[in-house]
Each structure stands twice: as structure tokens, then as C-alpha cells.
């Protein structure tokens, strides 16, 4: 074999080896749905440094977006407020990975539970006692049920669903607050 052919064969083998090595290196995992650049809350910094938590963040964001897309226009602001309250609770975990993971898992259960299955997190824990009491009072004002779910220990989605149902049944004579639930 000539020197030229040997060099060509060596180059091809080296190129093939480089290609195989490049394929063997795993791709960098995708980050969370928020930017990991700039000033971050301690919990956000932990999420940015942990592929599993970043994956939970992406999964939660997709579930939240699906739910937000399904919510009636008049209720979207409520879901956004509940999500902001959840972010504050997640951020209160600071650098505790187990706490952050538990926060994501609880929120996922809540989003997947919807109105038909009360979430693990109460409305009072989601939006605060004062707002939850408002929802519970409005629910009791319009619910025709003998045992309505108008209790701040239930999920906000369940209470709001009952408010919507009651307001719709009352129709044009419904209290003024019903306009926000149409």
C-alpha cells in the first residue's frame, strides 16, 4: 500500500472514530422553561442546575398551558393568579431540592385533577385564605347543591366550577360577581 493510500485510510478511520465518539456523547439536557441567565431566585438556580427538575418544569408548563387554553376567558385570570401563588410557594423552597420536587408534583396533581377530582392543594393554600373565602362565599351564594363543594379546603378549580354552574343556572338574575365567571 502506498503512503498516499495509507494516509487516506487513516484519515477515513479517524473521521469515522470522531463521528462515533460524537454520537456517544449525550446531548445536553434541555433546560427549564425560564431563562437561566441573569438574577435567579435560589429555587430557579437549583432547577437550572438539575436536569430532572428542569424536566418537571417543562412538563408542568405544558400541562399549565393546556389547562389555560381550555379555561373560559373570564376565568383565565384566576388560573394565572393561582399559578403565580404556586410559583411563590415553589420559590419559598429556596435550595431544598426535595421541597422543589414536591411542589412540582403537587402542582401537577392539581392541574391534572381539574374540577372532577379535588387537588391535593387546597384553594386556601393556592390563593390564600382571603381569596379562598371569597370563592367559598360566592359558591355558597349560587350553588343549588345540597352539599356544595364551597369549602376553601377544596381545590380552587372545584369551587370555581361550582360557581360557574350555579351562575349559569340562575341566569339573568345572577349576582353581579357571576359576570366574572362567564
Secondary structure, DSSP 8 states (H G I E B T S, - for coil): --HHHHHHHHHHHHHHHHHHHHHHS-------SS--SSS--HHHHHHHH-HHHHHHHHHHHHHHHHHHHHS-GGGHHHHHHHHHHHHHHHHTTTT-HHHHHHHHHHHHHHHHHTTTS--SS-HHHHH-HHHHHHHHHHHHHH---TT----TTS-HHHHHHHHHHHHHHHGGGS-GGGGGG-
